[in-house]
Amino acid sequence: MRVLVACEFSGIVRDAFIKQGYDATSCDLLPTESPGPHYEGDIRDILGESWDLMIAHPPCTYLAVSGARWFKQRKREQEDALNFVRLLLGAPIPHIALENPISVISTKIRKPDQIIQPWMFGHGETKATCLWLKNLPPLKPTNIVDGREGRVWKEPPSPDRWKNRSRTLFGIAEAMADQWGNFLVVGGKRSNL
């Protein structure tokens, strides 16, 4: 099974799928932070390469409601961001998960299929993350823990603040690889679909 992790520089989700034995590649305009299969460039260059599953993390800068105060000034950028989301959701890939924080995707495109929190997957913090799913089941919590600390908004100003806020947490990545990977297994054997 071939897995594409779109808009991921960290390699966290890609590596979770590789650990489970899948052929996974990340793609981002930035180089990867973790050695492994990575296409450094525009996702549009490789969307049509016979992927079985795509996990997409489009930039949330012009989408997240946390930046709503800037929406009036950034209408063009927001429309471009929404068109990018539409492109990803409409990609010729049979199974797609697109993740983003609470955002205008919900009102401009469609409501998410699921909203998850890090504390459902072993991380004692809050960060509501929406999932828009195509031919995939919702994720089931794997390790509900105490702690409801909002780490993301406490990230101090720095050049890497946006990177630190955008990385997928390991528990969520492992749940994606385990649950969605197993969902796509046919007859107990990994499928070439």
C-alpha positions as CSV (number, residue, x, y, z in Angstrom):
1,M,0.0,0.0,0.0
2,R,1.3,3.4,-1.0
3,V,0.7,6.3,1.4
4,L,1.3,10.0,0.7
5,V,1.5,12.4,3.6
6,A,0.9,15.8,2.0
7,C,2.3,19.0,3.5
8,E,4.4,17.3,6.1
9,F,8.0,18.5,6.8
10,S,8.3,16.6,10.1
11,G,8.1,13.1,8.8
12,I,6.1,12.1,11.9
13,V,3.1,10.6,10.2
14,R,5.2,9.2,7.3
15,D,7.4,7.4,9.8
16,A,4.5,6.0,11.7
17,F,3.2,4.3,8.5
18,I,6.7,3.1,7.6
19,K,7.0,1.6,11.1
20,Q,3.8,-0.4,10.3
21,G,5.4,-1.7,7.1
22,Y,3.8,0.6,4.5
23,D,5.4,2.4,1.6
24,A,5.0,6.0,2.8
25,T,6.3,9.2,1.4
26,S,6.0,12.7,2.8
27,C,5.8,15.8,0.6
28,D,6.3,19.5,1.5
29,L,7.9,22.6,0.0
30,L,10.4,22.4,2.9
31,P,13.0,19.6,3.4
32,T,12.1,16.9,5.8
33,E,13.3,17.0,9.4
34,S,13.6,13.3,9.6
35,P,15.5,11.2,7.1
36,G,13.2,9.1,4.9
37,P,11.2,9.1,1.7
38,H,10.3,12.8,1.0
39,Y,9.4,14.8,-2.1
40,E,10.6,18.4,-1.6
41,G,8.3,20.3,-3.9
42,D,4.7,21.0,-4.8
43,I,2.2,18.3,-3.9
44,R,0.5,18.8,-7.3
45,D,3.5,17.3,-8.9
46,I,2.9,13.9,-7.4
47,L,-0.9,13.7,-6.7
48,G,-1.5,11.4,-9.7
49,E,1.1,8.8,-8.9
50,S,-1.2,5.9,-7.9
51,W,-1.4,6.5,-4.1
52,D,-3.8,4.3,-2.1
53,L,-4.1,6.7,0.9
54,M,-3.3,10.4,1.5
55,I,-3.1,12.1,4.8
56,A,-3.1,15.8,4.1
57,H,-2.1,18.7,6.4
58,P,-2.7,21.9,4.4
59,P,-1.4,25.1,5.9
60,C,-4.0,26.6,8.3
61,T,-2.7,30.2,8.2
62,Y,-5.7,31.6,6.3
63,L,-8.2,29.0,7.4
64,A,-8.1,28.6,11.2
65,V,-10.7,30.5,13.1
66,S,-8.0,31.5,15.6
67,G,-7.0,34.1,12.9
68,A,-10.5,35.3,12.2
69,R,-9.7,38.9,13.0
70,W,-7.5,38.9,9.8
71,F,-10.1,37.3,7.5
72,K,-11.3,40.6,6.0
73,Q,-7.8,41.7,5.0
74,R,-6.9,38.3,3.5
75,K,-9.9,37.3,1.4
76,R,-7.8,36.3,-1.6
77,E,-5.3,34.3,0.4
78,Q,-8.2,32.5,2.2
79,E,-9.9,31.7,-1.2
80,D,-6.5,30.3,-2.5
81,A,-6.2,28.2,0.7
82,L,-9.8,26.9,0.3
83,N,-9.1,26.0,-3.3
84,F,-6.0,24.1,-2.2
85,V,-8.2,22.1,0.3
86,R,-10.7,21.4,-2.5
87,L,-7.8,20.1,-4.7
88,L,-6.6,17.8,-2.0
89,L,-10.1,16.5,-1.1
90,G,-10.8,15.9,-4.8
91,A,-7.5,14.2,-5.5
92,P,-7.6,10.9,-7.5
93,I,-6.8,8.9,-4.4
94,P,-9.3,6.3,-3.0
95,H,-8.8,7.1,0.7
96,I,-8.1,10.6,2.0
97,A,-7.9,12.2,5.5
98,L,-7.4,15.9,5.6
99,E,-6.6,17.5,9.0
100,N,-6.9,21.1,10.1
101,P,-7.8,23.0,13.3
102,I,-11.3,24.4,13.7
103,S,-11.5,26.4,10.5
104,V,-13.6,27.9,7.7
105,I,-13.4,24.6,5.9
106,S,-16.4,23.6,8.0
107,T,-18.5,26.5,6.6
108,K,-17.1,27.0,3.1
109,I,-16.6,23.3,2.1
110,R,-18.2,20.9,4.5
111,K,-18.3,20.0,8.2
112,P,-15.5,17.6,9.4
113,D,-16.3,14.0,9.9
114,Q,-14.5,14.0,13.3
115,I,-12.9,16.3,15.8
116,I,-10.1,14.7,17.9
117,Q,-7.9,15.9,20.8
118,P,-4.4,15.0,21.7
119,W,-5.5,13.7,25.1
120,M,-7.4,11.0,23.3
121,F,-4.1,9.6,22.0
122,G,-1.8,9.8,25.0
123,H,-0.9,13.5,25.1
124,G,-2.2,15.4,28.1
125,E,-3.1,18.6,26.2
126,T,-5.8,20.2,24.1
127,K,-5.7,21.1,20.4
128,A,-9.0,20.4,18.6
129,T,-8.1,18.9,15.3
130,C,-10.8,18.3,12.6
131,L,-10.6,15.4,10.2
132,W,-12.3,15.4,6.8
133,L,-12.5,11.7,5.7
134,K,-13.0,10.0,2.3
135,N,-13.5,6.2,2.5
136,L,-12.0,6.0,6.0
137,P,-13.5,5.4,9.4
138,P,-13.1,7.9,12.2
139,L,-10.2,7.3,14.5
140,K,-10.8,5.6,17.8
141,P,-9.1,7.0,20.9
142,T,-6.1,4.8,21.9
143,N,-5.0,6.2,25.2
144,I,-7.2,8.7,27.0
145,V,-5.1,10.6,29.5
146,D,-5.6,13.3,32.2
147,G,-4.4,16.7,31.5
148,R,-6.1,19.3,29.4
149,E,-3.3,21.8,29.0
150,G,-3.4,24.1,26.0
151,R,0.2,23.8,24.8
152,V,-0.2,25.2,21.3
153,W,-1.2,28.8,22.2
154,K,1.5,29.0,24.8
155,E,4.3,28.5,22.3
156,P,6.6,31.5,22.7
157,P,7.4,33.8,19.8
158,S,10.2,32.5,17.6
159,P,11.0,31.9,13.9
160,D,9.9,28.2,14.3
161,R,6.7,28.9,16.3
162,W,4.5,27.9,13.3
163,K,6.5,24.7,12.9
164,N,6.2,23.7,16.5
165,R,2.5,24.4,16.5
166,S,1.8,22.4,13.3
167,R,3.6,19.1,14.0
168,T,1.3,16.1,14.4
169,L,1.8,14.4,17.8
170,F,3.2,10.9,17.8
171,G,0.1,9.3,19.4
172,I,-2.2,10.6,16.7
173,A,0.2,9.6,13.9
174,E,0.5,6.1,15.4
175,A,-3.3,5.8,15.6
176,M,-3.6,6.9,11.9
177,A,-1.0,4.3,10.8
178,D,-2.4,1.5,12.9
179,Q,-6.2,2.1,12.4
180,W,-6.3,3.3,8.8
181,G,-3.5,1.0,7.7
182,N,-5.4,-2.0,9.1
183,F,-8.7,-0.7,7.6
184,L,-7.0,-1.0,4.2
185,V,-5.7,-4.5,4.7
186,V,-7.6,-7.0,2.7
187,G,-8.0,-10.6,3.9
188,G,-5.3,-10.2,6.5
189,K,-2.6,-9.3,3.9
190,R,-1.5,-5.8,3.0
191,S,-3.2,-4.8,-0.2
192,N,-1.7,-3.3,-3.3
193,L,-5.2,-2.0,-4.0
